[in-house]
Amino acid sequence: MTDEITRRGTLRIGAATAGFGVTGSLSGCSSIPFLGGGSSAYDSWLPEPGVIVEGTDHYSFSYSDVTAIRNNEDNFDEDVFEAFERFEDRFPLDQMNVDFDEVNSQISVNGSNGVITGKFKKDDVGSELEDADFEEDGDHEGYTIYTKQGFQGVAVKKNEVVYARMSFFSGGGEPKDVLEALIDTKKGNEERYAKAEEDFKTLIGKLGSGTFVYGGTQEESDETNAEAGQFEGAVASGFKLTVNGETSKAKRVVVFNSKDDVDMNDVEDWTDGDSFDDYDNVNSSKNGRAVVVTAKIDTDDYTLS
């Protein structure tokens, strides 16, 4: 994950809704799943880099308020909302036999791992997992852990599950170890991303909460491609969409190594390009070593590509 998130991976729905099985990427990472509230709702689940995938310095996350999505069903394009609903056919909801309507929120960590909250009973989920060939594999901090063939794992308590699976694209350790690490991060027993990485702390401080939030840190970019939203000196970037009826508000944040790396002429070239054709009221500003771009879009114009 060495390049900055491009516009096509952020200001469109693909990156923001990767938790629903829609592909999103930070420099080509695999699809990334989606919690609701403020940044603390997702921040508290995100461990420092290297905890999930040993030796890594960066990763991406995504977060979604599924309740807000359902509440705006009539405002989304029909095909887009149906794509959201198909999330129930994917791991781990399919194995849990939990419907889209029973989910409240999700956060994803490095693509293959995450947390889902909703309305479901611990024993019911456990029984469904066993029917799907998962085996009970111990307890941790009040969660019952189920694993399947060493490749998938789900930790269950009332109205909440933590999930993990080994992935060729995103790497990671044994699912049980990942589950315990995520739970320990939430409990405050593992160092968190925002505490360990000042770049990430700056990023989520600018992003805040929303219906969809997506972002991560990266190796410092050594070149600029304004058309693609890539800038020399960038060390983190992210996207937020707040859905509010017929109109949605978008925010794009790019964090630079230093404020001297920010070139607003390049940013203006980016925002004046056709990447923002679907957006209205596009504004950009420099805020310390970060660039913040805000815009509006008709909710039913928001697409999956």
Residue, then its C-alpha position, 0 to 999 in steps of 0.5 A: m500500500t505505497d500509493e495514495i488512494t485514487r479518486r476512483g477508489t474514494l469519491r465514488i462508492g466503491a471504496a466506501t462500501a467495500g464492507f458490502g463486498v464492493t471492491g475498494s483499494l488503497s494502492g490495490c489492496s483487496s476488497i475491504p468491509f465496513l461501524g456507526g458513530g464518531s471516529s472513536a467507534y472505529d478508532s478503538w478497534l484499529p490496532e497499530p500496523g504489524v499486529i495483524v500482519e507482521g512486518t507491515d507499516h501501513y493498512s487501510f480500514s473502512y467503516s459504515d453505518v448500516t442503519a443509516i444506509r437502510n434509513n435512506e433506502d429510498n434515496f439510493d439508486e435501486d441497483v446500489f441499494e441491492a448491492f448493499e443487501r447482497f452483503e448478507d451473502r458474504f462471510p461472515l453473515d452468510q455463515m451466521n445466517v444473519d440478514f442485512d436488516e439485522v446488521n447495524s454497523q461494520i468496521s473492517v481492518n486490513g480487508s479480511n478482518g472486522v467487527i459487525t454489530g446488530k441484532f442477533k443472539k450469541d447462542d443462535v449465531g454459534s449454532e449456525l456457525e457449527d452448522a456451517d462446519f465451524e468448531e468452538d475453539g475457546d473463549h476470550e474476554g467474553y467472546t466465544i471463538y469459532t474457527k474453520q479449518g484454520f482459515q476462518g474465525v468468528a468471535v461471538k457475543k450478544n449483538e456483536v461478532v469479530y471475524a477474521r480470515m486468511s487472505f492471499f491479498s491482505g495477509g494476516g496471521e492465524p484467524k484465532d490470533v487475529l480475533e484475539a488481537l482485535i478484541d485486545t485492541k478494543k479493550g485497550n490491551e494493544e496499541r491503537y493505530a491512532k496512538a502509534e501513528e501520528d499520520f493516522k491520528t491526523l487523518i481520522g481527526k480530519l475525517g471524523s464520522g459519517t455513513f461511510v469512512y475509509g482510509g489509511t496510511q502509506e509510504e510517502s509518495d514520491e510523485t504527483n499525478a493530480e488527475a488521479g489525486q496522487f501527490e508527492g509527499a502524501v503519507a495518508s488519505g481517506f474519504k467520508l460520505t455522509v448520507n442525509g436524504e436526497t443529498s450526500k456530503a463527501k469529504r476527501v482528506v490527504v495528509f502530507n509529511s509536512k505542510d511545505d509539501v502541500d501544493m494547492n495548485d496541484v490540488e486545484d488541478w485535481t478538483d477542476g478535473d473530470s473526476f469531480d464531474d458528478y459533484d457540486n459545491v467542490n471546495s478545497s482548503k489547506n489545514g496544516r499539513a492536510v488538504v481537505v476537499t468537500a463536495k455534495i452529490d445527489t444520493d441517487d447519483y452515487t454509483l458503484s464504480 
